């Protein structure tokens, strides 16, 4: 019989809360695997590179400098994120220049990205030790996740070729974030943390919008008879992307 009481904190969290949070977190491990597979296959990183720096910084801090109070099973998940993210961050350093339009910045991009990752690791550590984060890193994690979701949308609407963007990863991110959002909003210890409630709901909503927009761009390409849109074949998509950018601005 599995000793759940030794693997998870059943004193401060209910089985439902743990099921929601753990399932969402481990679903993110699958999303990371999709990212890695696509990096190898396509030589392109679909994760917004500056958000990726924050990801690996957060995961290093919560894997080795801080400890979640949810138990060893969740600490293992945090570390799994970090080790998977090492491969993703390697892809960011090698192929991240494809997301940067400023030519003069590209030669300096790898050391800049490393510095940004280190900055995030330090910031998240001091955020917790200053009493600004929860015992599982929820405030910092959702701040980072919301930033990732926003940057994902802006990265997508600049594309004329969406073949490098995975619908499986998009759904995995949304569902994983969504189950975590439910947990954040029902856990009694967070009852007064309306900041966390707000950013978690906003993040999930942004993920739903991203799925819709990616589906729309793919659908427009199919209707145009171009399959997955290629460069120079997506004037309608470019117009739609420009409209969305103007609306957001």
ChimeraX attribute file (.defattr): number of C-alpha atoms within 10 A of each C-alpha:
attribute: neighborCount
match mode: 1-to-1
recipient: residues
	/A:1	3
	/A:2	6
	/A:3	7
	/A:4	12
	/A:5	10
	/A:6	11
	/A:7	15
	/A:8	20
	/A:9	19
	/A:10	15
	/A:11	9
	/A:12	13
	/A:13	16
	/A:14	11
	/A:15	13
	/A:16	12
	/A:17	19
	/A:18	19
	/A:19	15
	/A:20	19
	/A:21	23
	/A:22	21
	/A:23	16
	/A:24	22
	/A:25	22
	/A:26	17
	/A:27	20
	/A:28	22
	/A:29	21
	/A:30	18
	/A:31	20
	/A:32	23
	/A:33	18
	/A:34	15
	/A:35	25
	/A:36	23
	/A:37	13
	/A:38	18
	/A:39	20
	/A:40	13
	/A:41	10
	/A:42	12
	/A:43	17
	/A:44	21
	/A:45	27
	/A:46	26
	/A:47	22
	/A:48	21
	/A:49	26
	/A:50	17
	/A:51	23
	/A:52	23
	/A:53	25
	/A:54	26
	/A:55	22
	/A:56	24
	/A:57	25
	/A:58	27
	/A:59	24
	/A:60	26
	/A:61	23
	/A:62	22
	/A:63	21
	/A:64	12
	/A:65	11
	/A:66	18
	/A:67	17
	/A:68	17
	/A:69	16
	/A:70	20
	/A:71	16
	/A:72	15
	/A:73	15
	/A:74	23
	/A:75	21
	/A:76	13
	/A:77	18
	/A:78	23
	/A:79	17
	/A:80	18
	/A:81	24
	/A:82	25
	/A:83	16
	/A:84	17
	/A:85	25
	/A:86	15
	/A:87	17
	/A:88	27
	/A:89	25
	/A:90	15
	/A:91	21
	/A:92	28
	/A:93	19
	/A:94	15
	/A:95	17
	/A:96	24
	/A:97	20
	/A:98	14
	/A:99	18
	/A:100	12
	/A:101	9
	/A:102	8
	/A:103	8
	/A:104	9
	/A:105	12
	/A:106	15
	/A:107	10
	/A:108	10
	/A:109	17
	/A:110	18
	/A:111	11
	/A:112	16
	/A:113	21
	/A:114	16
	/A:115	13
	/A:116	18
	/A:117	23
	/A:118	18
	/A:119	16
	/A:120	24
	/A:121	23
	/A:122	16
	/A:123	16
	/A:124	25
	/A:125	21
	/A:126	14
	/A:127	16
	/A:128	18
	/A:129	10
	/A:130	9
	/A:131	9
	/A:132	13
	/A:133	18
	/A:134	18
	/A:135	14
	/A:136	17
	/A:137	21
	/A:138	17
	/A:139	23
	/A:140	22
	/A:141	20
	/A:142	22
	/A:143	15
	/A:144	19
	/A:145	22
	/A:146	23
	/A:147	17
	/A:148	22
	/A:149	26
	/A:150	17
	/A:151	16
	/A:152	20
	/A:153	21
	/A:154	16
	/A:155	15
	/A:156	19
	/A:157	22
	/A:158	15
	/A:159	20
	/A:160	21
	/A:161	19
	/A:162	20
	/A:163	14
	/A:164	16
	/A:165	18
	/A:166	17
	/A:167	15
	/A:168	14
	/A:169	20
	/A:170	20
	/A:171	16
	/A:172	21
	/A:173	25
	/A:174	25
	/A:175	20
	/A:176	24
	/A:177	28
	/A:178	22
	/A:179	20
	/A:180	25
	/A:181	25
	/A:182	16
	/A:183	22
	/A:184	25
	/A:185	19
	/A:186	13
	/A:187	14
	/A:188	12
	/A:189	12
	/A:190	16
	/A:191	12
	/A:192	10
	/A:193	14
	/A:194	12
	/A:195	11
	/A:196	23
	/A:197	20
	/A:198	14
	/A:199	19
	/A:200	27
	/A:201	20
	/A:202	17
	/A:203	24
	/A:204	23
	/A:205	16
	/A:206	19
	/A:207	27
	/A:208	18
	/A:209	15
	/A:210	23
	/A:211	19
	/A:212	13
	/A:213	17
	/A:214	18
	/A:215	14
	/A:216	14
	/A:217	24
	/A:218	21
	/A:219	15
	/A:220	17
	/A:221	22
	/A:222	13
	/A:223	9
	/A:224	14
	/A:225	11
	/A:226	13
	/A:227	13
	/A:228	19
	/A:229	23
	/A:230	14
	/A:231	10
	/A:232	9
	/A:233	16
	/A:234	20
	/A:235	12
	/A:236	14
	/A:237	21
	/A:238	17
	/A:239	12
	/A:240	16
	/A:241	21
	/A:242	14
	/A:243	13
	/A:244	14
	/A:245	14
	/A:246	9
	/A:247	8
	/A:248	8
	/A:249	6
